[in-house]
Amino acid sequence: GPVLRDGESFDPARANGFDPDRFLRHFDWGVTSKLPDGRTLREWEINAIDKDIEVAPGVFFPAWTYDGQVPGRTLRCNAGDLLRIHFGNGSIHPHTIHFHGIHTAAMDGVPGIGAGLIQPGDRTTYEFTAEPFGLHLFHCHANPLAEHIARGMYGTLIIDPPGGRPEADEMVMVQGGWNTNLDAQGNQFYFVNGIPFHYMYHPIRVKRDQLVRVYLTNMLEYDPINSFHLHANFFQFFPTGTSLEPVEFTDTISQVQGQRAVLEMRFPFTGKYMFHAHKSEFAELGWMGFFEVVD
């Protein structure tokens, strides 16, 4: 497969209308109001949109998206909030939104239950209480499921614990791939946050000794397992983020599709530190980047 060598000439924000650098630290808390019982109501409008995305210089992919970007927005809330997601299908294909978490069957976003498949031009509303706290995700659950995910229909939902987490430089990384051959036989590119190699050419700047928190999700299709490896450092590993106590201090983890984790780290030295999938094929085809640590 192709290996990009001139990434600096490619501006994904200009090409596609969404910026992996902005996505990294952008959290959408929704439109908020107070309910009579004192709880917070958070509302979002999400639309399915078919869109050609330039995934590499001169390489276009016919994506199916939430709101015209891959990954979809990072929704954020507090445990116990009431969430109301208004979903409109502007695609030519039937779609849904399936949220990971705890909710009623009618709100599960799968065909044949509740609103079921949302046909082109139709709308529905998903409503549920945010629980449990942790790092969750949402994706389309229409068939063929693999294609809907491979085309880009997924995003992240963060439910903060009561009292929150310690202050940190927080960021979201969603792992995925692009099957540009459209043959369901594997991927020609791999990425974090939509664009292969983006953080190689645009390193993520963090401060020395500051707590860094990464919300890491794997939505890779057509490959059974993915991984995250950090160079010259270790991190605390919180699987699914549903506990405030880490289970391991390590520099590498593996994830199957749908698995997610909160990673916490501090960098004691300045410099550029690589992170990537610890599978050479994935790294060489786009899944690698740098942290740039500064004073």
C-alpha positions as CSV (number, residue, x, y, z in Angstrom):
1,G,0.0,0.0,0.0
2,P,1.0,3.7,-0.3
3,V,3.1,5.4,2.2
4,L,2.7,9.2,2.3
5,R,5.9,11.2,2.3
6,D,4.7,14.8,1.7
7,G,2.1,15.2,4.4
8,E,3.0,18.9,5.1
9,S,1.5,19.8,1.7
10,F,-1.9,18.4,2.7
11,D,-4.3,20.6,4.7
12,P,-7.3,18.4,5.8
13,A,-9.1,21.3,7.4
14,R,-9.1,23.1,4.0
15,A,-9.8,19.9,2.0
16,N,-12.6,18.5,4.2
17,G,-14.0,21.2,6.4
18,F,-13.0,19.5,9.7
19,D,-9.6,19.8,11.4
20,P,-8.0,16.8,13.3
21,D,-6.2,19.4,15.5
22,R,-9.4,21.1,16.6
23,F,-11.2,17.7,17.0
24,L,-8.5,16.5,19.3
25,R,-9.4,18.8,22.2
26,H,-13.0,19.8,21.3
27,F,-15.8,18.5,23.6
28,D,-19.4,19.2,22.7
29,W,-21.5,19.7,25.9
30,G,-24.7,20.2,23.9
31,V,-27.5,22.7,24.5
32,T,-28.2,22.7,28.2
33,S,-31.2,23.4,30.3
34,K,-32.5,22.5,33.8
35,L,-35.4,20.0,34.3
36,P,-38.0,20.5,37.0
37,D,-36.4,17.8,39.1
38,G,-33.1,19.7,39.0
39,R,-31.3,17.5,36.6
40,T,-29.4,18.8,33.6
41,L,-30.8,18.2,30.1
42,R,-28.4,18.1,27.2
43,E,-29.5,18.2,23.6
44,W,-27.7,17.7,20.4
45,E,-28.7,17.7,16.7
46,I,-26.8,15.1,14.7
47,N,-27.3,14.5,10.9
48,A,-26.2,11.7,8.7
49,I,-24.4,13.1,5.6
50,D,-22.8,11.4,2.6
51,K,-19.5,13.1,1.9
52,D,-16.4,12.5,-0.2
53,I,-13.4,13.0,2.1
54,E,-9.8,13.5,0.9
55,V,-8.1,11.1,3.2
56,A,-4.7,11.6,1.7
57,P,-3.3,14.0,-1.0
58,G,-5.5,13.2,-4.1
59,V,-7.1,10.1,-2.5
60,F,-10.9,10.6,-2.0
61,F,-13.2,8.2,0.0
62,P,-17.0,8.2,-0.3
63,A,-17.7,8.4,3.5
64,W,-21.0,8.1,5.4
65,T,-20.7,10.5,8.3
66,Y,-22.3,12.1,11.3
67,D,-22.4,15.8,10.5
68,G,-19.9,15.6,7.6
69,Q,-16.8,14.6,9.6
70,V,-15.0,11.4,10.6
71,P,-15.0,10.7,13.5
72,G,-18.2,12.3,14.5
73,R,-18.3,14.9,17.3
74,T,-17.2,14.1,20.8
75,L,-20.3,14.4,23.0
76,R,-19.7,15.1,26.7
77,C,-21.9,15.2,29.8
78,N,-22.0,14.3,33.5
79,A,-23.2,11.1,35.0
80,G,-27.0,11.4,35.6
81,D,-27.7,14.0,33.0
82,L,-30.6,13.4,30.7
83,L,-29.4,13.2,27.1
84,R,-31.6,14.0,24.1
85,I,-30.2,13.4,20.6
86,H,-32.2,14.6,17.6
87,F,-31.1,12.5,14.6
88,G,-31.9,13.5,11.0
89,N,-31.0,11.2,8.1
90,G,-29.7,13.3,5.2
91,S,-28.0,10.3,3.6
92,I,-29.4,8.2,0.7
93,H,-29.0,5.1,3.0
94,P,-30.9,4.0,6.1
95,H,-29.0,4.7,9.3
96,T,-29.3,4.7,13.1
97,I,-27.3,5.9,16.1
98,H,-26.5,3.1,18.6
99,F,-25.0,4.4,21.9
100,H,-22.9,2.2,24.2
101,G,-24.1,2.6,27.8
102,I,-27.2,1.7,29.8
103,H,-30.6,2.6,28.4
104,T,-33.9,1.1,27.4
105,A,-34.3,-1.2,24.4
106,A,-36.4,1.4,22.6
107,M,-33.4,3.8,22.6
108,D,-30.8,1.3,21.4
109,G,-30.7,2.3,17.8
110,V,-30.9,-1.1,16.2
111,P,-33.2,-2.3,13.3
112,G,-36.6,-3.5,14.3
113,I,-36.6,-2.1,17.9
114,G,-37.9,1.3,18.9
115,A,-37.6,3.7,16.0
116,G,-35.5,1.1,14.2
117,L,-33.9,2.1,10.9
118,I,-34.2,5.8,10.1
119,Q,-35.0,6.1,6.4
120,P,-33.5,8.9,4.2
121,G,-35.2,12.1,5.0
122,D,-36.7,10.9,8.3
123,R,-35.9,11.9,11.9
124,T,-36.0,10.4,15.4
125,T,-35.0,11.4,18.9
126,Y,-32.9,9.2,21.3
127,E,-33.3,10.0,25.0
128,F,-31.7,8.3,28.0
129,T,-29.9,9.0,31.3
130,A,-26.1,9.2,31.0
131,E,-24.8,6.1,32.8
132,P,-22.4,4.6,33.7
133,F,-19.6,7.2,33.8
134,G,-16.7,6.4,31.5
135,L,-15.6,6.5,27.9
136,H,-18.3,5.3,25.5
137,L,-19.0,5.5,21.8
138,F,-21.8,5.7,19.3
139,H,-22.1,4.3,15.8
140,C,-24.6,3.3,13.1
141,H,-26.1,-0.2,13.6
142,A,-27.7,-0.6,10.1
143,N,-26.8,-3.5,8.0
144,P,-24.3,-4.3,6.6
145,L,-22.9,-3.2,9.9
146,A,-19.2,-3.5,8.9
147,E,-19.6,-1.2,5.9
148,H,-21.5,1.4,7.9
149,I,-18.6,1.5,10.4
150,A,-15.9,1.3,7.8
151,R,-17.5,4.2,5.9
152,G,-17.1,6.4,9.0
153,M,-20.3,6.4,11.1
154,Y,-19.0,6.6,14.7
155,G,-18.2,9.0,17.4
156,T,-17.3,9.3,21.1
157,L,-19.5,9.9,24.2
158,I,-17.7,10.9,27.4
159,I,-19.7,10.6,30.7
160,D,-17.8,12.3,33.5
161,P,-17.9,10.8,37.0
162,P,-19.4,12.6,39.9
163,G,-16.9,15.1,41.1
164,G,-15.0,14.8,37.8
165,R,-11.4,13.7,37.2
166,P,-8.2,15.5,38.2
167,E,-7.4,18.5,36.0
168,A,-5.4,17.5,32.9
169,D,-4.7,18.3,29.3
170,E,-7.5,16.2,27.8
171,M,-7.7,14.9,24.2
172,V,-9.7,12.3,22.2
173,M,-8.1,9.8,19.8
174,V,-10.3,7.6,17.7
175,Q,-8.5,4.8,15.8
176,G,-9.8,3.7,12.4
177,G,-8.9,2.8,8.8
178,W,-9.9,3.6,5.2
179,N,-10.7,0.7,2.8
180,T,-10.3,2.9,-0.3
181,N,-10.6,-0.2,-2.5
182,L,-14.2,-0.6,-1.2
183,D,-13.7,-4.4,-1.3
184,A,-14.1,-5.2,2.5
185,Q,-10.8,-7.0,2.3
186,G,-8.7,-4.7,4.6
187,N,-7.6,-1.1,4.8
188,Q,-5.2,0.8,2.6
189,F,-4.8,3.6,5.3
190,Y,-4.9,3.7,9.1
191,F,-5.4,6.7,11.2
192,V,-6.1,8.5,14.5
193,N,-8.9,11.1,14.1
194,G,-9.6,10.6,10.4
195,I,-6.4,11.6,8.6
196,P,-3.4,9.3,8.2
197,F,-0.1,10.6,9.5
198,H,-1.7,13.9,10.6
199,Y,0.0,14.0,14.0
200,M,3.4,13.1,12.4
201,Y,3.3,16.4,10.5
202,H,1.4,18.3,13.2
203,P,2.7,17.0,16.5
204,I,0.5,17.3,19.6
205,R,2.0,19.9,21.9
206,V,1.9,19.2,25.6
207,K,3.7,20.7,28.6
208,R,6.4,18.9,30.5
209,D,5.2,17.4,33.8
210,Q,1.6,18.2,33.1
211,L,-1.0,15.5,33.4
212,V,-2.1,14.4,30.0
213,R,-5.3,12.4,29.6
214,V,-6.1,10.5,26.4
215,Y,-9.6,9.1,25.7
216,L,-8.7,6.3,23.3
217,T,-11.3,4.4,21.2
218,N,-10.8,1.7,18.5
219,M,-13.3,1.8,15.7
220,L,-11.2,0.0,13.1
221,E,-13.1,-2.3,10.8
222,Y,-11.7,-5.3,8.7
223,D,-8.8,-5.9,11.1
224,P,-9.4,-7.9,14.3
225,I,-7.2,-5.9,16.7
226,N,-5.5,-2.6,17.1
227,S,-3.0,-1.2,19.6
228,F,-1.5,1.9,21.1
229,H,2.2,2.3,22.0
230,L,3.9,5.3,23.5
231,H,7.7,5.8,23.1
232,A,10.1,6.6,26.0
233,N,7.3,6.8,28.6
234,F,4.6,4.8,30.4
235,F,0.9,5.6,31.1
236,Q,-1.8,4.6,33.6
237,F,-4.4,2.4,32.0
238,F,-8.1,2.7,32.8
239,P,-10.2,0.3,30.7
240,T,-13.5,1.9,29.6
241,G,-12.8,4.7,32.1
242,T,-15.5,3.2,34.4
243,S,-13.2,3.1,37.4
244,L,-11.0,5.9,38.8
245,E,-8.3,3.4,39.7
246,P,-5.9,2.3,37.0
247,V,-5.3,-1.4,36.4
248,E,-1.8,-1.2,34.9
249,F,1.2,1.0,34.3
250,T,2.4,0.3,30.8
251,D,3.5,1.6,27.4
252,T,1.4,-0.6,25.1
253,I,-2.3,-1.8,25.1
254,S,-4.4,-3.7,22.6
255,Q,-8.0,-3.1,21.7
256,V,-10.6,-4.9,19.6
257,Q,-13.3,-2.9,17.9
258,G,-15.5,-1.0,20.3
259,Q,-13.0,-1.2,23.2
260,R,-11.9,2.0,24.7
261,A,-9.7,3.3,27.5
262,V,-8.6,6.3,29.4
263,L,-4.8,6.8,29.4
264,E,-3.0,9.2,31.8
265,M,0.7,10.2,31.5
266,R,3.2,12.8,32.3
267,F,6.3,13.6,30.3
268,P,9.3,14.4,32.5
269,F,11.5,15.5,29.6
270,T,11.1,17.9,26.6
271,G,11.3,16.6,23.0
272,K,9.3,14.7,20.4
273,Y,7.9,11.4,21.4
274,M,6.3,9.0,18.9
275,F,3.0,7.1,19.5
276,H,1.7,4.5,17.1
277,A,0.0,1.2,16.6
278,H,2.4,-1.5,17.5
279,K,1.7,-3.3,14.3
280,S,4.2,-2.2,11.6
281,E,1.7,-2.3,8.8
282,F,-0.7,0.0,10.5
283,A,2.0,2.5,11.5
284,E,3.5,2.6,8.0
285,L,0.1,3.2,6.5
286,G,-0.8,6.2,8.6
287,W,-1.3,5.2,12.3
288,M,1.5,7.1,13.9
289,G,2.2,10.6,15.4
290,F,4.2,12.6,17.8
291,F,3.8,14.4,21.1
292,E,5.9,17.5,21.3
293,V,6.8,18.2,24.9
294,V,7.7,21.8,25.8
295,D,8.4,23.8,29.0
